[in-house]
Amino acid sequence: MRTHSFLRNSFSRSVIAAAIGSALMLSPLTASAFEDEVFSLKNRWEHTVTELPANERERTLKALAGEAEQLAEQYSTQADVLVWEGIILASYARERGGLGALGTAEDARDALEEAVAIDPQGLNGSAYVTLGALYDRVPGGLIGFGDSDTAERMFQRALEIRPDGIDVNYYYAAFLKEEGNEQAAREHAQRAVNGTARDNRQVSDEALRRDAEALLNQL
């Protein structure tokens, strides 16, 4: 069994308010505030992981994770909020590294699994991509919840939703390389290089495209 790499480093919406007597739809004002907060979190996360130097990322991601958790408490039935909570927590765990990050990784997993239970599309497959990366990178056995078979299933679900996604193809290619399947890794790295960046994630997708090009050169 291969060694997991976590310790080394590494809006389709259904907007429904909590029921009070009977189910009530969110007001336009509440919905607008909700979307604005998610948009702000997304932009600041993207800036952090693509532009900040390494010595500033952990501190900034810790603060963002706190904001995301508070937002998830307020909008606990909104899949998009839970997906972003999971993405930010996963990024924070990866930046922290070591055994101390396992609790944060578990929180990220739980948020993402809650999100896909609410919306099986999971922010157009993003929840499954991050779950795949978590199950790939977190140690397994008695230490953590990492599991190669589960990671494979998560990546496959993401590919069913968004087969040409830069993110899913890059992370799946990295997973396949570590599993020793270089031919399939090369195929998915190329698909990542040729993929289309999402309108709302262009900066991070283009960064992943460059990572995919570097990975392709290694294969």
N, CA, C and O of each residue as an XYZ file, in Angstrom:
876
protein
N       0.865     -1.213      0.000
C       0.000      0.000      0.000
C       0.884      1.240      0.000
O       1.871      1.296      0.734
N       0.546      2.216     -0.802
C       1.398      3.381     -0.907
C       1.233      4.263      0.320
O       0.249      4.137      1.050
N       2.189      5.153      0.549
C       2.136      6.093      1.664
C       1.329      7.299      1.256
O       1.585      7.891      0.207
N       0.344      7.681      2.077
C      -0.464      8.861      1.768
C       0.374     10.123      1.916
O       1.304     10.178      2.721
N       0.028     11.140      1.121
C       0.880     12.332      1.067
C       0.396     13.466      1.940
O       1.002     14.538      1.927
N      -0.691     13.273      2.713
C      -1.235     14.389      3.486
C      -0.228     14.909      4.494
O      -0.060     16.122      4.626
N       0.447     14.018      5.208
C       1.364     14.458      6.250
C       2.596     15.109      5.690
O       3.266     15.880      6.377
N       2.904     14.801      4.429
C       4.127     15.374      3.856
C       3.906     16.810      3.418
O       4.856     17.593      3.417
N       2.726     17.175      3.056
C       2.465     18.500      2.513
C       1.330     18.385      1.504
O       0.178     17.973      1.373
N       1.761     18.645      1.231
C       1.228     18.497     -0.036
C       1.673     19.556     -1.003
O       1.270     19.538     -2.166
N     -23.315     27.315     -8.947
C     -24.043     27.227     -7.732
C     -25.524     27.050     -8.150
O     -26.431     27.874     -8.269
N     -25.472     25.639     -8.344
C     -26.907     25.350     -8.469
C     -27.457     25.258     -7.067
O     -27.052     24.363     -6.325
N     -28.402     26.177     -6.642
C     -28.780     26.271     -5.245
C     -30.228     25.882     -4.995
O     -31.116     26.130     -5.811
N     -30.433     25.269     -3.847
C     -31.782     25.088     -3.336
C     -31.828     25.866     -2.040
O     -31.410     25.370     -0.994
N     -32.353     27.131     -2.110
C     -32.239     28.049     -0.975
C     -33.520     27.989     -0.165
O     -34.527     28.591     -0.538
N     -33.484     27.255      0.955
C     -34.683     27.068      1.773
C     -34.381     27.458      3.204
O     -33.381     27.013      3.767
N     -35.202     28.257      3.784
C     -34.985     28.681      5.171
C     -35.483     27.618      6.131
O     -36.222     26.715      5.742
N     -35.070     27.729      7.404
C     -35.550     26.805      8.431
C     -37.042     26.979      8.596
O     -37.555     28.095      8.510
N     -37.736     25.893      8.831
C     -39.196     25.935      8.940
C     -39.601     26.485     10.292
O     -39.030     26.123     11.320
N     -40.596     27.367     10.282
C     -41.212     27.854     11.512
C     -42.704     27.625     11.316
O     -43.406     28.457     10.741
N     -43.165     26.504     11.794
C     -44.540     26.114     11.541
C     -44.641     25.443     10.200
O     -44.954     24.254     10.129
N     -44.380     26.187      9.105
C     -44.360     25.640      7.750
C     -43.132     26.169      7.050
O     -42.558     27.168      7.485
N     -42.708     25.517      5.960
C     -41.478     25.919      5.265
C     -41.657     27.283      4.637
O     -42.681     27.559      4.011
N     -40.643     28.152      4.806
C     -40.678     29.497      4.255
C     -39.470     29.701      3.375
O     -38.360     29.329      3.758
N     -39.658     30.291      2.185
C     -38.533     30.575      1.307
C     -37.753     31.767      1.835
O     -38.325     32.675      2.438
N     -36.448     31.761      1.608
C     -35.632     32.908      2.009
C     -36.081     34.160      1.281
O     -36.441     34.112      0.104
N     -36.058     35.286      1.988
C     -36.388     36.549      1.345
C     -35.290     36.926      0.373
O     -34.155     36.480      0.540
N     -35.589     37.755     -0.667
C     -34.551     38.187     -1.601
C     -33.364     38.847     -0.901
O     -32.220     38.680     -1.324
N     -33.637     39.600      0.173
C     -32.557     40.272      0.892
C     -31.631     39.252      1.548
O     -30.409     39.364      1.460
N     -32.237     38.233      2.221
C     -31.434     37.208      2.881
C     -30.628     36.420      1.864
O     -29.447     36.147      2.078
N     -31.264     36.055      0.756
C     -30.571     35.298     -0.282
C     -29.393     36.082     -0.830
O     -28.327     35.517     -1.071
N     -29.580     37.398     -1.032
C     -28.516     38.231     -1.565
C     -27.341     38.285     -0.591
O     -26.186     38.187     -1.004
N     -27.636     38.443      0.711
C     -26.575     38.493      1.717
C     -25.825     37.165      1.756
O     -24.599     37.142      1.862
N     -26.552     36.078      1.671
C     -25.960     34.740      1.682
C     -25.001     34.573      0.509
O     -23.872     34.117      0.690
N     -25.438     34.937     -0.677
C     -24.596     34.807     -1.864
C     -23.368     35.710     -1.778
O     -22.275     35.312     -2.181
N     -23.543     36.911     -1.262
C     -22.416     37.829     -1.137
C     -21.346     37.272     -0.207
O     -20.153     37.405     -0.481
N     -21.768     36.649      0.896
C     -20.800     36.111      1.847
C     -20.039     34.930      1.245
O     -18.830     34.806      1.438
N     -20.738     34.071      0.523
C     -20.077     32.944     -0.131
C     -19.089     33.456     -1.183
O     -17.971     32.954     -1.292
N     -19.516     34.461     -1.956
C     -18.655     35.030     -2.992
C     -17.389     35.631     -2.385
O     -16.298     35.480     -2.934
N     -17.541     36.308     -1.253
C     -16.388     36.909     -0.582
C     -15.429     35.831     -0.086
O     -14.216     35.945     -0.261
N     -15.977     34.785      0.534
C     -15.123     33.688      0.995
C     -14.362     33.056     -0.151
O     -13.161     32.808     -0.049
N     -15.071     32.793     -1.253
C     -14.447     32.168     -2.419
C     -13.304     33.018     -2.946
O     -12.222     32.497     -3.221
N     -13.527     34.321     -3.091
C     -12.487     35.203     -3.627
C     -11.266     35.267     -2.716
O     -10.133     35.248     -3.195
N     -11.490     35.342     -1.417
C     -10.361     35.445     -0.492
C      -9.606     34.120     -0.383
O      -8.382     34.107     -0.249
N     -10.336     33.010     -0.442
C      -9.661     31.706     -0.470
C      -8.798     31.585     -1.729
O      -7.650     31.147     -1.657
N      -9.350     31.971     -2.877
C      -8.619     31.852     -4.130
C      -7.351     32.710     -4.103
O      -6.290     32.271     -4.546
N      -7.465     33.929     -3.583
C      -6.300     34.810     -3.460
C      -5.252     34.168     -2.544
O      -4.055     34.214     -2.828
N      -5.718     33.572     -1.443
C      -4.802     32.992     -0.466
C      -4.013     31.835     -1.053
O      -2.791     31.781     -0.909
N      -4.705     30.901     -1.719
C      -4.019     29.683     -2.169
C      -3.227     29.893     -3.452
O      -2.373     29.071     -3.786
N      -3.490     30.972     -4.174
C      -2.771     31.171     -5.434
C      -1.750     32.295     -5.387
O      -0.844     32.320     -6.219
N      -1.860     33.227     -4.444
C      -1.005     34.402     -4.482
C      -0.203     34.662     -3.210
O       0.873     35.255     -3.284
N      -0.689     34.240     -2.057
C       0.033     34.545     -0.826
C       1.269     33.659     -0.683
O       1.247     32.498     -1.092
N       2.351     34.197     -0.103
C       3.530     33.364      0.160
C       3.218     32.314      1.220
O       2.287     32.469      2.010
N       4.001     31.257      1.226
C       3.737     30.121      2.112
C       3.662     30.529      3.578
O       2.867     29.966      4.331
N       4.474     31.499      3.995
C       4.513     31.868      5.408
C       3.297     32.670      5.851
O       3.161     32.967      7.038
N       2.412     33.025      4.927
C       1.192     33.758      5.279
C      -0.072     32.918      5.090
O      -1.135     33.282      5.592
N       0.035     31.812      4.378
C      -1.172     31.064      4.016
C      -1.861     30.420      5.214
O      -3.084     30.496      5.336
N      -1.100     29.794      6.091
C      -1.732     29.083      7.200
C      -2.556     30.016      8.077
O      -3.699     29.711      8.418
N      -1.972     31.156      8.441
C      -2.689     32.115      9.294
C      -3.954     32.617      8.615
O      -5.005     32.716      9.248
N      -3.853     32.939      7.314
C      -5.013     33.467      6.603
C      -6.088     32.407      6.444
O      -7.273     32.703      6.599
N      -5.694     31.175      6.136
C      -6.668     30.093      5.986
C      -7.346     29.772      7.318
O      -8.527     29.425      7.338
N      -6.625     29.882      8.415
C      -7.233     29.663      9.725
C      -8.365     30.664      9.959
O      -9.441     30.297     10.430
N      -8.111     31.929      9.624
C      -9.150     32.952      9.787
C     -10.330     32.694      8.856
O     -11.482     32.823      9.269
N     -10.057     32.334      7.618
C     -11.129     32.028      6.675
C     -11.940     30.823      7.129
O     -13.162     30.802      6.982
N     -11.259     29.816      7.683
C     -11.957     28.630      8.171
C     -12.931     28.994      9.288
O     -14.041     28.466      9.351
N     -12.506     29.902     10.170
C     -13.405     30.349     11.230
C     -14.634     31.035     10.668
O     -15.748     30.794     11.135
N     -14.447     31.886      9.674
C     -15.579     32.558      9.034
C     -16.508     31.550      8.362
O     -17.730     31.647      8.473
N     -15.911     30.578      7.661
C     -16.712     29.581      6.953
C     -17.538     28.746      7.926
O     -18.692     28.426      7.641
N     -16.961     28.395      9.062
C     -17.690     27.607     10.056
C     -18.847     28.407     10.643
O     -19.924     27.859     10.878
N     -18.633     29.687     10.878
C     -19.715     30.528     11.387
C     -20.844     30.656     10.364
O     -22.022     30.613     10.720
N     -20.479     30.813      9.102
C     -21.481     30.922      8.047
C     -22.258     29.607      7.922
O     -23.468     29.615      7.699
N     -21.562     28.492      8.065
C     -22.227     27.188      7.971
C     -23.193     26.970      9.134
O     -24.225     26.320      8.964
N     -22.877     27.498     10.295
C     -23.809     27.411     11.415
C     -25.071     28.205     11.133
O     -26.168     27.799     11.517
N     -24.913     29.342     10.458
C     -26.059     30.201     10.150
C     -26.904     29.621      9.022
O     -28.129     29.738      9.040
N     -26.256     28.996      8.041
C     -26.963     28.446      6.873
C     -26.648     26.949      6.774
O     -26.051     26.492      5.800
N     -27.056     26.209      7.786
C     -26.650     24.806      7.904
C     -27.310     23.887      6.882
O     -26.885     22.741      6.730
N     -28.343     24.362      6.173
C     -28.997     23.526      5.166
C     -28.622     23.926      3.744
O     -29.192     23.413      2.781
N     -27.665     24.841      3.613
C     -27.277     25.326      2.291
C     -26.018     24.607      1.808
O     -24.939     24.785      2.371
N     -26.166     23.791      0.758
C     -25.063     22.964      0.273
C     -23.841     23.795     -0.116
O     -22.712     23.407      0.183
N     -24.053     24.936     -0.780
C     -22.919     25.746     -1.231
C     -22.057     26.213     -0.072
O     -20.829     26.204     -0.165
N     -22.695     26.623      1.023
C     -21.941     27.072      2.196
C     -21.135     25.913      2.766
O     -19.970     26.083      3.124
N     -21.747     24.739      2.851
C     -21.055     23.572      3.396
C     -19.897     23.144      2.502
O     -18.852     22.726      3.003
N     -20.069     23.243      1.185
C     -18.967     22.905      0.276
C     -17.794     23.847      0.515
O     -16.649     23.404      0.613
N     -18.073     25.146      0.611
C     -16.977     26.090      0.812
C     -16.348     25.950      2.190
O     -15.145     26.157      2.350
N     -17.159     25.598      3.191
C     -16.577     25.298      4.500
C     -15.595     24.132      4.357
O     -14.485     24.180      4.886
N     -16.012     23.086      3.640
C     -15.150     21.924      3.457
C     -13.891     22.232      2.671
O     -12.808     21.769      3.029
N     -14.020     23.009      1.601
C     -12.856     23.358      0.785
C     -11.841     24.155      1.600
O     -10.642     23.881      1.554
N     -12.328     25.137      2.341
C     -11.425     26.000      3.106
C     -10.771     25.215      4.245
O      -9.574     25.362      4.493
N     -11.557     24.380      4.938
C     -10.977     23.562      6.004
C      -9.945     22.587      5.451
O      -8.906     22.366      6.074
N     -10.221     22.002      4.286
C      -9.262     21.078      3.679
C      -7.965     21.805      3.317
O      -6.873     21.269      3.511
N      -8.089     23.021      2.793
C      -6.903     23.809      2.461
C      -6.106     24.152      3.716
O      -4.876     24.106      3.714
N      -6.815     24.492      4.781
C      -6.145     24.815      6.049
C      -5.431     23.586      6.611
O      -4.300     23.686      7.085
N      -6.090     22.430      6.558
C      -5.468     21.196      7.046
C      -4.214     20.863      6.250
O      -3.193     20.478      6.821
N      -4.290     21.012      4.935
C      -3.129     20.721      4.087
C      -1.978     21.668      4.406
O      -0.817     21.258      4.415
N      -2.296     22.932      4.666
C      -1.252     23.910      4.957
C      -0.615     23.650      6.316
O       0.593     23.820      6.478
N      -1.420     23.239      7.291
C      -0.889     22.925      8.622
C      -0.003     21.691      8.573
O       1.115     21.701      9.087
N      -0.498     20.641      7.962
C       0.232     19.391      7.905
C       0.366     18.751      9.277
O      -0.047     19.329     10.282
N       0.942     17.562      9.315
C       1.176     16.878     10.575
C      -0.090     16.328     11.202
O      -1.197     16.538     10.707
N       0.103     15.612     12.312
C      -1.022     14.982     13.001
C      -2.026     15.999     13.533
O      -3.210     15.693     13.677
N      -1.554     17.203     13.823
C      -2.453     18.224     14.341
C      -3.511     18.662     13.360
O      -4.508     19.270     13.748
N      -3.306     18.358     12.083
C      -4.264     18.763     11.062
C      -5.365     17.742     10.836
O      -6.309     18.017     10.095
N      -5.268     16.568     11.456
C      -6.236     15.509     11.185
C      -7.656     15.900     11.611
O      -8.620     15.585     10.913
N      -7.784     16.581     12.747
C      -9.107     17.000     13.194
C      -9.746     17.963     12.219
O     -10.945     17.879     11.950
N      -8.947     18.886     11.682
C      -9.452     19.833     10.695
C      -9.861     19.102      9.422
O     -10.887     19.424      8.822
N      -9.062     18.116      9.005
C      -9.397     17.322      7.821
C     -10.704     16.561      8.021
O     -11.508     16.459      7.095
N     -10.921     16.029      9.218
C     -12.168     15.327      9.514
C     -13.356     16.289      9.454
O     -14.419     15.928      8.949
N     -13.182     17.510      9.965
C     -14.251     18.505      9.888
C     -14.570     18.845      8.430
O     -15.732     19.016      8.061
N     -13.523     18.939      7.611
C     -13.725     19.212      6.186
C     -14.515     18.089      5.533
O     -15.464     18.339      4.791
N     -14.122     16.851      5.812
C     -14.842     15.693      5.269
C     -16.312     15.723      5.677
O     -17.193     15.508      4.844
N     -16.579     15.988      6.954
C     -17.958     15.972      7.444
C     -18.801     17.041      6.750
O     -19.944     16.786      6.371
N     -18.234     18.238      6.585
C     -18.966     19.323      5.922
C     -19.286     18.960      4.478
O     -20.396     19.209      4.007
N     -18.326     18.374      3.775
C     -18.519     18.013      2.370
C     -19.535     16.885      2.226
O     -20.335     16.891      1.291
N     -19.512     15.927      3.131
C     -20.475     14.832      3.064
C     -21.886     15.334      3.379
O     -22.856     14.855      2.792
N     -22.007     16.285      4.290
C     -23.307     16.909      4.542
C     -23.799     17.637      3.290
O     -24.983     17.589      2.957
N     -22.886     18.301      2.611
C     -23.258     19.058      1.414
C     -23.821     18.145      0.331
O     -24.857     18.454     -0.257
N     -23.154     17.026      0.058
C     -23.629     16.151     -1.012
C     -24.893     15.404     -0.604
O     -25.646     14.948     -1.465
N     -25.136     15.271      0.707
C     -26.401     14.699      1.145
C     -27.552     15.649      0.834
O     -28.665     15.209      0.545
N     -27.284     16.950      0.893
C     -28.302     17.954      0.564
C     -28.441     18.113     -0.943
O     -29.550     18.141     -1.475
N     -27.297     18.216     -1.630
C     -27.266     18.401     -3.087
C     -26.272     17.409     -3.680
O     -25.064     17.613     -3.562
N     -26.751     16.338     -4.318
C     -25.849     15.320     -4.867
C     -24.853     15.857     -5.891
O     -23.842     15.212     -6.168
N     -25.128     17.026     -6.451
C     -24.178     17.615     -7.390
C     -22.995     18.257     -6.669
O     -21.928     18.433     -7.258
N     -23.181     18.606     -5.396
C     -22.078     19.122     -4.586
C     -21.317     20.270     -5.215
O     -20.114     20.158     -5.450
N     -22.008     21.393     -5.496
C     -21.379     22.549     -6.143
C     -20.713     22.119     -7.451
O     -19.532     22.366     -7.692
N     -21.528     21.462     -8.284
C     -21.069     21.032     -9.610
C     -19.849     20.114     -9.538
O     -18.929     20.214    -10.350
N     -19.861     19.227     -8.558
C     -18.785     18.249     -8.432
C     -17.632     18.663     -7.541
O     -16.775     17.835     -7.232
N     -17.580     19.917     -7.119
C     -16.443     20.392     -6.321
C     -16.327     19.659     -4.992
O     -15.219     19.415     -4.514
N     -17.471     19.302     -4.385
C     -17.420     18.588     -3.116
C     -16.730     17.243     -3.282
O     -15.922     16.852     -2.440
N     -17.040     16.534     -4.357
C     -16.430     15.222     -4.584
C     -14.938     15.343     -4.894
O     -14.154     14.482     -4.494
N     -14.541     16.396     -5.597
C     -13.113     16.600     -5.878
C     -12.339     16.738     -4.569
O     -11.305     16.096     -4.380
N     -12.844     17.576     -3.670
C     -12.146     17.802     -2.409
C     -12.186     16.566     -1.527
O     -11.207     16.254     -0.849
N     -13.324     15.851     -1.530
C     -13.383     14.597     -0.779
C     -12.362     13.598     -1.317
O     -11.691     12.916     -0.541
N     -12.242     13.510     -2.637
C     -11.258     12.616     -3.222
C      -9.853     12.948     -2.765
O      -9.080     12.060     -2.405
N      -9.523     14.244     -2.782
C      -8.188     14.667     -2.356
C      -7.958     14.366     -0.876
O      -6.857     13.973     -0.491
N      -8.981     14.544     -0.046
C      -8.845     14.248      1.377
C      -8.614     12.765      1.614
O      -7.688     12.385      2.332
N      -9.448     11.925      1.015
C      -9.286     10.486      1.214
C      -7.958      9.991      0.640
O      -7.420      8.983      1.099
N      -7.437     10.690     -0.351
C      -6.138     10.334     -0.915
C      -5.000     10.721      0.014
O      -4.080      9.930      0.220
N      -5.045     11.916      0.575
C      -3.894     12.473      1.271
C      -3.851     12.172      2.763
O      -2.774     12.105      3.354
N      -5.022     11.991      3.374
C      -5.037     11.707      4.810
C      -4.566     10.274      5.045
O      -4.935      9.376      4.287
N      -3.754     10.043      6.084
C      -3.318      8.670      6.365
C      -4.507      7.765      6.674
O      -5.548      8.228      7.141
N      -4.341      6.489      6.412
C      -5.389      5.530      6.720
C      -5.058      4.761      7.981
O      -4.274      5.216      8.814
N      -5.665      3.587      8.115
C      -5.388      2.734      9.261
C      -5.891      3.326     10.558
O      -6.974      3.909     10.605
N      -5.104      3.175     11.617
C      -5.512      3.637     12.943
C      -5.327      5.141     13.120
O      -5.823      5.720     14.087
N      -4.613      5.775     12.188
C      -4.301      7.201     12.357
C      -5.424      8.088     11.838
O      -5.880      8.991     12.539
N      -5.871      7.832     10.611
C      -6.864      8.699      9.987
C      -7.859      7.920      9.157
O      -7.965      6.698      9.265
N      -8.594      8.655      8.318
C      -9.667      8.043      7.536
C      -9.285      7.822      6.076
O     -10.133      7.435      5.272
N      -8.036      8.060      5.724
C      -7.623      7.930      4.338
C      -7.894      6.546      3.768
O      -7.751      5.538      4.461
N      -8.290      6.505      2.491
C      -8.614      5.234      1.859
C      -8.571      5.422      0.346
O      -9.315      6.236     -0.200
N      -7.709      4.677     -0.327
C      -7.536      4.837     -1.769
C      -8.798      4.478     -2.550
O      -9.136      5.144     -3.528
N      -9.490      3.428     -2.119
C     -10.708      3.012     -2.827
C     -11.785      4.096     -2.746
O     -12.470      4.377     -3.729
N     -11.926      4.699     -1.567
C     -12.920      5.766     -1.413
C     -12.513      6.995     -2.221
O     -13.359      7.644     -2.835
N     -11.220      7.315     -2.221
C     -10.741      8.438     -3.035
C     -11.086      8.213     -4.499
O     -11.559      9.126     -5.175
N     -10.853      7.003     -4.990
C     -11.179      6.661     -6.384
C     -12.663      6.890     -6.673
O     -13.018      7.457     -7.707
N     -13.525      6.448     -5.758
C     -14.975      6.627     -5.964
C     -15.347      8.103     -5.992
O     -16.178      8.517     -6.801
N     -14.747      8.890     -5.127
C     -15.060     10.320     -5.091
C     -14.653     11.000     -6.401
O     -15.415     11.790     -6.957
N     -13.452     10.690     -6.887
C     -13.001     11.281     -8.149
C     -13.893     10.845     -9.310
O     -14.188     11.642    -10.200
N     -14.318      9.593     -9.304
C     -15.183      9.110    -10.377
C     -16.531      9.829    -10.375
O     -17.070     10.142    -11.436
N     -17.071     10.088     -9.192
C     -18.338     10.822     -9.110
C     -18.174     12.246     -9.620
O     -19.045     12.775    -10.310
N     -17.059     12.854     -9.276
C     -16.801     14.216     -9.767
C     -16.685     14.223    -11.283
O     -17.184     15.136    -11.941
N     -16.030     13.211    -11.843
C     -15.877     13.136    -13.299
C     -17.212     12.917    -13.995
O     -17.408     13.399    -15.110
N     -18.127     12.205    -13.365
C     -19.457     12.023    -13.944
C     -20.195     13.354    -14.046
O     -20.957     13.579    -14.986
N     -19.966     14.221    -13.084
C     -20.642     15.521    -13.069
C     -19.951     16.520    -13.997
O     -20.615     17.265    -14.719
N     -18.605     16.535    -13.975
C     -17.849     17.540    -14.736
C     -16.613     16.884    -15.349
O     -15.500     17.077    -14.859
N     -16.806     16.106    -16.426
C     -15.699     15.306    -16.981
C     -14.532     16.114    -17.514
O     -13.417     15.597    -17.584
N     -14.753     17.374    -17.895
C     -13.673     18.182    -18.455
C     -13.118     19.196    -17.457
O     -12.392     20.112    -17.843
N     -13.454     19.037    -16.182
C     -12.984     19.984    -15.174
C     -11.480     19.931    -14.993
O     -10.891     18.851    -14.934
N     -10.868     21.081    -14.905
C      -9.422     21.137    -14.684
C      -9.075     20.557    -13.320
O      -8.124     19.785    -13.194
N      -9.848     20.929    -12.295
C      -9.529     20.504    -10.931
C      -9.630     19.002    -10.761
O      -8.695     18.373    -10.266
N     -10.759     18.410    -11.166
C     -10.930     16.968    -10.951
C      -9.905     16.170    -11.747
O      -9.367     15.186    -11.240
N      -9.628     16.573    -12.971
C      -8.663     15.820    -13.768
C      -7.248     15.962    -13.230
O      -6.473     15.007    -13.280
N      -6.898     17.134    -12.719
C      -5.553     17.299    -12.151
C      -5.390     16.455    -10.890
O      -4.427     15.698    -10.771
N      -6.336     16.582     -9.938
C      -6.187     15.845     -8.693
C      -6.303     14.339     -8.915
O      -5.651     13.556     -8.224
N      -7.124     13.937     -9.865
C      -7.223     12.515    -10.170
C      -5.929     12.019    -10.811
O      -5.473     10.913    -10.522
N      -5.344     12.833    -11.675
C      -4.061     12.462    -12.288
C      -2.976     12.301    -11.228
O      -2.187     11.357    -11.286
N      -2.933     13.218    -10.262
C      -1.944     13.118     -9.184
C      -2.166     11.848     -8.365
O      -1.212     11.172     -7.979
N      -3.430     11.533     -8.105
C      -3.767     10.310     -7.386
C      -3.316      9.077     -8.162
O      -2.708      8.169     -7.595
N      -3.613      9.046     -9.453
C      -3.251      7.895    -10.284
C      -1.734      7.720    -10.367
O      -1.239      6.594    -10.382
N      -1.001      8.826    -10.420
C       0.458      8.746    -10.439
C       0.966      8.079     -9.169
O       1.826      7.200     -9.228
N       0.439      8.493     -8.025
C       0.863      7.908     -6.765
C       0.465      6.433     -6.668
O       1.130      5.644     -5.997
N      -0.629      6.072     -7.347
C      -1.067      4.675     -7.355
C      -0.246      3.824     -8.327
O      -0.392      2.603     -8.356
N       0.610      4.460     -9.114
C       1.449      3.732    -10.052
C       0.854      3.533    -11.425
O       1.412      2.801    -12.242
N      -0.284      4.179    -11.697
C      -0.947      4.054    -13.002
C      -0.592      5.276    -13.851
O      -1.400      6.192    -14.007
N       0.612      5.276    -14.391
C       1.104      6.466    -15.084
C       0.390      6.715    -16.406
O       0.241      7.868    -16.811
N      -0.050      5.671    -17.083
C      -0.751      5.873    -18.348
C      -2.055      6.638    -18.136
O      -2.335      7.603    -18.847
N      -2.852      6.206    -17.159
C      -4.103      6.907    -16.863
C      -3.812      8.289    -16.291
O      -4.542      9.239    -16.573
N      -2.756      8.416    -15.491
C      -2.393      9.722    -14.940
C      -2.065     10.689    -16.062
O      -2.460     11.854    -16.016
N      -1.349     10.219    -17.062
C      -0.997     11.072    -18.201
C      -2.258     11.532    -18.945
O      -2.360     12.690    -19.352
N      -3.206     10.619    -19.116
C      -4.452     10.966    -19.811
C      -5.212     12.060    -19.085
O      -5.683     13.012    -19.708
N      -5.334     11.929    -17.763
C      -6.113     12.921    -17.009
C      -5.339     14.226    -16.829
O      -5.944     15.296    -16.770
N      -4.022     14.152    -16.743
C      -3.241     15.392    -16.700
C      -3.431     16.175    -17.996
O      -3.541     17.401    -17.972
N      -3.471     15.471    -19.124
C      -3.688     16.141    -20.402
C      -5.086     16.740    -20.472
O      -5.274     17.834    -21.003
N      -6.070     16.016    -19.932
C      -7.435     16.552    -19.907
C      -7.508     17.804    -19.038
O      -8.262     18.729    -19.340
N      -6.732     17.834    -17.968
C      -6.690     19.033    -17.131
C      -6.067     20.197    -17.886
O      -6.565     21.321    -17.822
N      -4.985     19.931    -18.597
C      -4.334     20.979    -19.392
C      -5.284     21.530    -20.443
O      -5.281     22.731    -20.712
N      -6.089     20.672    -21.033
C      -7.013     21.082    -22.101
C      -8.369     21.543    -21.581
O      -9.211     21.980    -22.367
N      -8.596     21.454    -20.274
C      -9.910     21.755    -19.703
C     -10.258     23.232    -19.778
O      -9.427     24.082    -20.095
N     -11.522     23.502    -19.474
C     -12.034     24.878    -19.497
C     -12.162     25.393    -18.074
O     -12.796     24.759    -17.230
N     -11.561     26.541    -17.813
C     -11.657     27.137    -16.478
C     -13.080     27.596    -16.215
O     -13.749     28.110    -17.111
N     -13.539     27.410    -14.991
C     -14.876     27.867    -14.612
C     -14.888     29.388    -14.507
O     -13.899     29.997    -14.099
N     -16.023     30.002    -14.881
C     -16.129     31.463    -14.858
C     -15.872     32.023    -13.467
O     -15.264     33.085    -13.331
N     -16.329     31.320    -12.430
C     -16.192     31.844    -11.065
C     -14.968     31.311    -10.344
O     -14.785     31.582     -9.157
N     -14.117     30.546    -11.049
C     -12.914     29.989    -10.422
C     -11.721     30.068    -11.372
O     -10.863     29.185    -11.362
N     -11.661     31.107    -12.183
C     -10.633     31.182    -13.221
C      -9.216     31.219    -12.646
O      -8.315     30.569    -13.178
N      -9.016     31.970    -11.573
C      -7.666     32.122    -11.035
C      -7.136     30.786    -10.518
O      -6.028     30.380    -10.868
N      -7.925     30.102     -9.684
C      -7.454     28.832     -9.135
C      -7.406     27.747    -10.200
O      -6.519     26.894    -10.162
N      -8.337     27.757    -11.149
C      -8.303     26.762    -12.221
C      -7.076     26.940    -13.108
O      -6.465     25.958    -13.529
N      -6.718     28.174    -13.390
C      -5.535     28.395    -14.224
C      -4.263     27.986    -13.479
O      -3.311     27.509    -14.097
N      -4.242     28.170    -12.165
C      -3.100     27.709    -11.375
C      -3.003     26.181    -11.434
O      -1.907     25.629    -11.533
N      -4.148     25.504    -11.372
C      -4.156     24.046    -11.467
C      -3.770     23.583    -12.864
O      -3.146     22.533    -13.019
N      -4.132     24.353    -13.878
C      -3.717     23.994    -15.236
C      -2.182     23.988    -15.332
O      -1.599     23.100    -15.954
N      -1.541     24.978    -14.716
C      -0.074     25.016    -14.715
C       0.498     23.825    -13.944
O       1.505     23.240    -14.341
N      -0.164     23.476    -12.835
C       0.279     22.302    -12.083
C       0.134     21.039    -12.935
O       0.985     20.151    -12.890
N      -0.945     20.968    -13.706
C      -1.165     19.806    -14.572
C      -0.092     19.721    -15.664
O       0.365     18.633    -16.015
N       0.292     20.859    -16.182
C       1.365     20.872    -17.193
C       2.666     20.363    -16.587
O       3.391     19.599    -17.225
N       2.966     20.782    -15.358
C       4.190     20.318    -14.694
C       4.115     18.812    -14.429
O       5.100     18.094    -14.597
N       2.932     18.343    -14.013
C       2.761     16.911    -13.765
C       2.922     16.114    -15.056
O       3.538     15.049    -15.069
N       2.363     16.641    -16.131
C       2.461     15.952    -17.422
C       3.913     15.816    -17.852
O       4.299     14.802    -18.435
N       4.712     16.822    -17.569
C       6.136     16.763    -17.925
C       6.897     15.727    -17.099
O       7.960     15.263    -17.512
N       6.365     15.372    -15.957
C       7.021     14.378    -15.102
C       6.671     12.946    -15.527
O       7.375     11.998    -15.179
N       5.575     12.801    -16.283
C       5.074     11.458    -16.609
C       5.660     10.922    -17.914
O       5.337      9.807    -18.324
